[in-house]
Amino acid sequence: MIYFDSAATTLQKPAAVARAVAEAINTVTTPGRGDHPAARRAAEVMLSCRTEAAELFHVARPENVVFTCNATHALNIAIKSLVKPGDTVVISGYEHNAVTRPLTAIGDVTVKVVNGRLFDPEQMAEGFARALTGEVKAAVCTHVSNVFGYALPVEEVAALCRERGIPLIVDASQSAGILPVDVMGWGAAYAAMPGHKGLYGPQGTGLLLCGEGQTPGPLLEGGTGSLSRQQEMPDFLPDRLEAGTHNVHGVAGLLEGIRFVRGRGVASIARQEGKIMAALGDGLERLGGFRVFRDRRTESSVLSAVPLGEDPEALAARLAERGVALRAGLHCAPLAHMTAGTLETGTLRFSASVFNTMEEVEQVLRLLAAL
C-alpha cells in the first residue's frame, strides 16, 4: 500500500512504538493504584511522557501535560472550561468540527468567524485584530488546516490575545511534531493535539497542554488515585482531568513516538514532508485536470486538490482499489470548505509522513496519469 493519509492517522510507526506497547501490556498496570513494581513502572512511563512532551512543546511543568483519548477530547475540555452560555468566542474560518460542535453544544454562544483567503496569514491576523473586541471570552485558532495544509498565523493571534487578555486555545492536531509548538511563548491557555498523527503514537492517545494559571473543569469525575476521601475532583493537574484508568500502553507507545520526533528534529521532519508534498503538487499541476491548493512558499505535509470532472470520493475509491490510500470529502471540517469555496465538492487530500518517499510520489502520479 502507498499511504498518503497521515493527516488522519499515521500508519507507519517507528519500530520502537510497537515494541513499547507490547512490552507495556505485560509489564505495567495503572499509576497511583498500588505500590508494586507494575504500578511504579506505569508511573515512570507516564511521567517520562509528560516530561518529553513538556520539553518539546515548551510547557511550564510536566504536570500541565494532561493525557486524553485524542485531540477532540482535549478540545472539549479546553472549550468547555472557558466558554459558557451567553459568551462570545472568536474562531478562524478553518476550524474542525472538534471545535465547532462543542461550541454548538454549549448553546447560546455567539461565534465570530474570521474568514480569509487561503495562504494569506496577514489577512487572517488582521481579521483577528478586528474581531478580538472587549466582549470576547475566548479565541480558538487551528495551527494548520487539516484540509489545506495552511499554517495560520498563530504567533500573531497569540500576541493579540495576550495584549487583550483573551485566553487562546490552539488546535495543534496537524502541526504537533511537524511545526514548532510553543505554549509558554504563545501564552496560550491550552493547546490540544492527538498522539496518533505527527507524534507517531497509537490511536486513543492525545494531549491537552495547559498554560500556567488555568483551572480547567473536568469532563469526567471519578477515581484518580489521589485524595480518595474527598468527593470532589482534585484541584491540581493532571489529576483534575484524568479520572479513571489511563491508557498506559498507548502512552508507552506515544512516549517513543515523541522521542522519535525529538531525535529527528521538528524542522527536519517539516523539510522532508514539505519536499514530498512539493513534488506531488508539481506533478499534479503538470498532469492537469486538478485544481491544486498549495502555497509554494511554505509547503506542508497536507495537500488538497479537486479533480475536474470527477467526484473526489469516487477518484479516491478508484485509487484505493489500486493500493493508494487517500482521504476525500469534507474531512470533518465543513467550515474550512465554506471559507475556501469547496463545500460542494470537498477535496482529495494527500498527507505525508517521514516514511513516504519520492518513489511513492512518482508511482501515484503515474497511476493518476493512466486512469
C-alpha positions as CSV (number, residue, x, y, z in Angstrom):
1,M,0.0,0.0,0.0
2,I,1.1,3.6,-0.7
3,Y,-0.1,5.5,2.2
4,F,-0.8,9.3,1.9
5,D,-3.4,9.6,4.7
6,S,-1.3,10.6,7.7
7,A,-3.3,13.7,8.4
8,A,-6.0,11.2,9.6
9,T,-3.6,8.7,11.3
10,T,0.0,7.8,10.6
11,L,0.0,4.1,9.6
12,Q,3.8,3.6,9.5
13,K,5.2,4.0,13.0
14,P,8.8,3.8,14.4
15,A,9.5,0.3,15.4
16,A,10.1,1.4,19.0
17,V,6.5,2.4,19.3
18,A,5.1,-1.1,18.7
19,R,7.8,-2.6,20.9
20,A,6.9,-0.2,23.8
21,V,3.2,-1.0,23.5
22,A,3.9,-4.8,23.5
23,E,6.2,-4.5,26.5
24,A,3.8,-2.3,28.5
25,I,1.0,-4.8,28.1
26,N,2.9,-7.3,30.1
27,T,4.8,-5.1,32.5
28,V,2.7,-2.1,33.6
29,T,-0.7,-1.6,35.3
30,T,-2.1,1.8,36.4
31,P,-0.2,4.6,38.2
32,G,-1.4,5.5,41.6
33,R,-3.2,2.2,42.2
34,G,-0.7,0.3,44.2
35,D,2.9,0.4,45.3
36,H,4.0,-2.7,43.5
37,P,6.6,-2.8,40.6
38,A,4.0,-2.8,37.8
39,A,2.2,0.3,39.2
40,R,5.5,2.1,39.8
41,R,6.6,1.3,36.3
42,A,3.4,2.7,34.9
43,A,4.0,5.9,36.9
44,E,7.5,6.2,35.4
45,V,6.2,5.8,31.8
46,M,3.5,8.5,32.4
47,L,6.0,10.9,33.9
48,S,8.6,10.3,31.2
49,C,6.0,11.0,28.5
50,R,4.8,14.2,30.3
51,T,8.4,15.4,30.6
52,E,9.3,14.7,27.0
53,A,6.1,16.5,25.8
54,A,6.7,19.5,28.1
55,E,10.1,19.9,26.7
56,L,9.1,19.5,23.1
57,F,6.1,21.9,23.3
58,H,7.5,24.3,25.9
59,V,5.1,23.7,28.7
60,A,5.9,25.1,32.1
61,R,5.7,21.9,34.1
62,P,5.2,18.2,33.2
63,E,2.0,18.2,35.4
64,N,0.5,20.6,32.9
65,V,0.6,17.9,30.3
66,V,-2.7,16.0,30.5
67,F,-3.4,12.7,28.8
68,T,-6.6,12.5,26.7
69,C,-8.2,10.0,24.3
70,N,-7.5,12.3,21.3
71,A,-7.4,15.9,20.3
72,T,-11.2,16.1,20.2
73,H,-11.3,15.1,23.9
74,A,-8.7,17.7,24.7
75,L,-10.5,20.4,22.8
76,N,-13.8,19.6,24.6
77,I,-12.1,20.1,27.9
78,A,-10.5,23.4,26.9
79,I,-13.5,24.9,25.2
80,K,-16.0,23.9,28.0
81,S,-13.6,25.2,30.6
82,L,-13.5,28.6,29.1
83,V,-16.8,29.1,27.3
84,K,-20.3,29.4,28.9
85,P,-23.8,30.1,27.6
86,G,-24.1,33.7,26.6
87,D,-20.4,34.1,25.8
88,T,-18.8,35.4,22.6
89,V,-15.9,33.4,21.0
90,V,-13.7,34.2,18.0
91,I,-12.6,31.3,15.8
92,S,-10.8,31.1,12.5
93,G,-12.7,30.1,9.3
94,Y,-10.6,26.9,9.1
95,E,-11.7,25.1,12.3
96,H,-12.5,21.4,12.6
97,N,-15.8,20.0,13.9
98,A,-13.9,19.2,17.1
99,V,-14.1,23.0,17.7
100,T,-17.4,24.0,16.2
101,R,-19.5,21.1,17.6
102,P,-18.6,21.7,21.2
103,L,-19.4,25.4,20.8
104,T,-22.7,24.5,19.3
105,A,-23.4,22.0,22.1
106,I,-22.8,24.6,24.8
107,G,-25.7,26.7,23.4
108,D,-26.3,30.4,23.3
109,V,-22.7,31.1,22.2
110,T,-22.0,33.9,19.8
111,V,-19.3,32.7,17.4
112,K,-17.4,35.3,15.4
113,V,-15.7,33.6,12.5
114,V,-12.6,35.2,11.0
115,N,-12.6,34.3,7.3
116,G,-9.8,34.9,5.0
117,R,-8.2,33.8,1.7
118,L,-6.2,30.6,1.7
119,F,-2.5,31.1,2.4
120,D,-2.9,34.7,3.4
121,P,-1.8,34.8,7.0
122,E,-1.6,38.6,7.0
123,Q,-5.3,38.9,6.2
124,M,-6.1,36.3,8.9
125,A,-4.2,38.2,11.5
126,E,-5.9,41.5,10.6
127,G,-9.2,39.7,10.9
128,F,-8.5,38.5,14.4
129,A,-7.3,42.0,15.3
130,R,-10.7,43.4,14.3
131,A,-12.7,40.5,15.9
132,L,-11.0,40.4,19.3
133,T,-13.1,43.0,21.0
134,G,-14.0,43.6,24.6
135,E,-16.9,41.2,24.9
136,V,-14.9,38.2,23.6
137,K,-14.3,35.5,26.3
138,A,-12.0,33.1,24.3
139,A,-10.4,32.6,20.9
140,V,-9.7,29.3,19.1
141,C,-7.3,29.0,16.2
142,T,-6.1,26.0,14.4
143,H,-2.4,25.9,13.8
144,V,-2.6,24.1,10.4
145,S,-5.7,23.5,8.4
146,N,-6.4,19.7,8.2
147,V,-7.9,20.2,4.8
148,F,-5.5,22.6,3.0
149,G,-2.2,22.4,5.0
150,Y,-2.5,26.2,5.5
151,A,-0.4,27.3,8.5
152,L,-2.4,30.1,10.2
153,P,-0.6,33.0,12.0
154,V,-0.8,31.6,15.5
155,E,2.1,33.7,16.8
156,E,0.4,36.9,15.7
157,V,-3.0,35.8,17.0
158,A,-1.5,34.8,20.3
159,A,0.2,38.2,20.7
160,L,-3.2,39.9,20.1
161,C,-4.8,37.6,22.7
162,R,-2.1,38.4,25.2
163,E,-2.4,42.1,24.7
164,R,-6.2,42.0,25.2
165,G,-6.3,39.5,28.0
166,I,-8.3,36.9,26.0
167,P,-7.5,33.2,26.6
168,L,-6.4,31.3,23.4
169,I,-6.9,27.7,22.6
170,V,-4.7,26.3,19.8
171,D,-5.7,23.2,17.9
172,A,-2.3,21.7,17.0
173,S,-3.7,18.5,15.5
174,Q,-1.9,18.9,12.2
175,S,1.2,20.8,13.5
176,A,2.4,18.8,16.5
177,G,5.6,17.0,15.5
178,I,5.9,19.0,12.3
179,L,6.0,22.7,13.3
180,P,7.2,24.3,16.5
181,V,4.5,24.4,19.2
182,D,5.4,26.9,22.0
183,V,2.8,27.0,24.7
184,M,4.7,29.3,27.0
185,G,5.9,31.5,24.2
186,W,2.4,32.0,22.8
187,G,0.9,32.4,26.3
188,A,-1.8,30.1,25.2
189,A,-4.4,28.9,27.7
190,Y,-4.5,25.5,26.1
191,A,-3.1,23.6,23.1
192,A,-4.7,20.3,22.0
193,M,-3.2,17.5,19.9
194,P,-3.6,13.8,19.1
195,G,-1.0,11.2,19.7
196,H,-1.7,9.2,16.5
197,K,-0.7,11.7,13.8
198,G,2.6,13.7,13.7
199,L,3.7,12.2,17.0
200,Y,3.5,8.7,15.6
201,G,1.8,7.3,18.7
202,P,-1.1,4.8,18.9
203,Q,-4.7,5.7,18.3
204,G,-6.6,6.5,21.5
205,T,-3.9,8.9,22.8
206,G,-3.9,12.7,22.9
207,L,-2.5,15.6,24.9
208,L,-4.0,18.7,26.4
209,L,-1.2,21.2,27.2
210,C,-2.3,23.6,29.9
211,G,-0.9,27.1,30.3
212,E,0.0,28.4,33.7
213,G,-2.8,29.6,35.9
214,Q,-5.5,27.6,34.1
215,T,-8.2,25.8,36.3
216,P,-9.9,23.6,33.7
217,G,-13.2,21.9,34.6
218,P,-13.2,18.1,34.3
219,L,-15.5,16.5,31.7
220,L,-15.4,13.3,33.8
221,E,-15.3,12.6,37.6
222,G,-14.0,9.5,39.2
223,G,-11.0,7.8,40.7
224,T,-7.6,9.4,40.4
225,G,-5.6,7.5,43.0
226,S,-5.3,10.7,44.9
227,L,-7.4,12.4,47.7
228,S,-9.7,9.4,47.7
229,R,-11.6,10.6,50.8
230,Q,-13.0,13.7,49.2
231,Q,-15.9,13.6,46.7
232,E,-14.8,16.5,44.5
233,M,-12.1,16.1,41.9
234,P,-8.7,17.2,42.9
235,D,-8.0,20.9,42.2
236,F,-4.5,20.2,40.8
237,L,-3.2,19.0,37.4
238,P,-3.0,16.5,35.9
239,D,-5.3,14.6,38.4
240,R,-8.2,17.0,37.9
241,L,-8.6,15.9,34.3
242,E,-7.6,12.3,34.4
243,A,-10.4,10.3,36.0
244,G,-10.3,6.6,35.8
245,T,-7.7,4.1,34.4
246,H,-5.2,5.5,32.0
247,N,-4.3,4.1,28.6
248,V,-0.8,3.4,29.8
249,H,0.0,1.0,27.0
250,G,-0.8,3.8,24.5
251,V,1.2,6.3,26.5
252,A,4.2,4.0,26.4
253,G,3.9,4.0,22.6
254,L,3.4,7.8,22.5
255,L,6.5,8.3,24.6
256,E,8.5,6.5,21.9
257,G,6.8,8.5,19.2
258,I,7.7,11.8,20.8
259,R,11.3,10.6,21.3
260,F,11.4,9.7,17.6
261,V,10.2,13.2,16.7
262,R,12.7,14.9,19.0
263,G,15.5,12.7,17.7
264,R,14.7,13.6,14.1
265,G,14.0,17.2,14.8
266,V,10.8,19.0,14.0
267,A,12.5,21.3,11.4
268,S,14.0,18.2,9.7
269,I,10.6,16.5,9.6
270,A,8.9,19.6,8.1
271,R,11.6,19.9,5.4
272,Q,11.3,16.2,4.4
273,E,7.5,16.2,4.3
274,G,7.4,19.5,2.5
275,K,9.7,18.2,-0.3
276,I,7.4,15.2,-0.7
277,M,4.3,17.4,-1.0
278,A,6.0,19.9,-3.3
279,A,6.9,17.1,-5.7
280,L,3.3,15.8,-5.6
281,G,1.9,19.3,-6.1
282,D,4.2,19.9,-9.0
283,G,3.2,16.6,-10.6
284,L,-0.5,17.2,-10.2
285,E,-0.1,20.6,-11.9
286,R,1.8,19.0,-14.7
287,L,-0.8,16.3,-15.2
288,G,-3.6,18.9,-15.4
289,G,-7.2,18.1,-14.6
290,F,-6.8,19.2,-11.0
291,R,-7.4,22.3,-9.1
292,V,-4.5,22.2,-6.6
293,F,-4.5,24.1,-3.4
294,R,-1.0,25.0,-2.3
295,D,1.4,27.7,-1.2
296,R,4.9,27.0,-2.7
297,R,6.5,29.4,-0.1
298,T,5.6,27.0,2.8
299,E,4.9,23.5,1.5
300,S,3.4,21.5,4.3
301,S,2.6,17.8,4.9
302,V,-1.0,18.3,3.7
303,L,-2.1,19.0,0.1
304,S,-5.7,19.1,-1.2
305,A,-6.8,19.0,-4.8
306,V,-10.2,18.9,-6.6
307,P,-10.2,16.7,-9.8
308,L,-12.0,18.4,-12.6
309,G,-14.9,16.5,-13.9
310,E,-14.9,13.7,-11.2
311,D,-16.1,13.4,-7.7
312,P,-13.1,13.4,-5.3
313,E,-14.6,10.5,-3.3
314,A,-15.0,8.4,-6.5
315,L,-11.5,9.0,-7.5
316,A,-10.2,8.1,-4.0
317,A,-12.2,4.9,-4.2
318,R,-10.6,4.0,-7.6
319,L,-7.1,4.8,-6.2
320,A,-7.8,2.6,-3.1
321,E,-8.6,-0.3,-5.4
322,R,-5.1,0.2,-6.8
323,G,-3.4,0.3,-3.5
324,V,-3.2,4.1,-2.8
325,A,-4.7,5.3,0.5
326,L,-6.0,8.9,0.5
327,R,-8.9,10.7,2.0
328,A,-11.6,12.5,0.1
329,G,-14.7,14.6,1.2
330,L,-15.0,17.3,3.8
331,H,-12.5,15.9,6.3
332,C,-14.8,16.8,9.3
333,A,-14.2,20.5,8.5
334,P,-17.1,21.9,6.6
335,L,-16.3,25.4,7.9
336,A,-12.9,25.3,6.1
337,H,-14.6,24.3,2.9
338,M,-17.1,27.1,3.2
339,T,-14.3,29.6,3.7
340,A,-12.3,28.2,0.7
341,G,-15.3,27.7,-1.5
342,T,-15.1,23.9,-1.8
343,L,-18.1,22.9,0.3
344,E,-20.0,21.4,-2.7
345,T,-17.2,19.2,-3.9
346,G,-14.9,18.5,-1.0
347,T,-11.3,17.7,-1.8
348,L,-9.0,14.8,-2.5
349,R,-6.4,15.1,0.3
350,F,-2.8,13.8,0.2
351,S,-0.9,13.9,3.5
352,A,2.6,12.7,4.2
353,S,4.7,11.4,7.0
354,V,8.5,10.9,7.3
355,F,8.0,7.3,5.9
356,N,6.8,8.5,2.5
357,T,9.3,8.5,-0.4
358,M,9.8,10.2,-3.7
359,E,9.4,6.9,-5.4
360,E,5.8,6.7,-4.0
361,V,5.1,10.1,-5.3
362,E,6.2,9.0,-8.8
363,Q,4.1,5.8,-8.6
364,V,1.0,7.8,-7.6
365,L,1.5,10.3,-10.4
366,R,1.9,7.5,-13.0
367,L,-1.2,5.8,-11.7
368,L,-3.2,9.1,-12.0
369,A,-1.9,9.7,-15.5
370,A,-3.1,6.2,-16.5
371,L,-6.6,6.4,-15.0
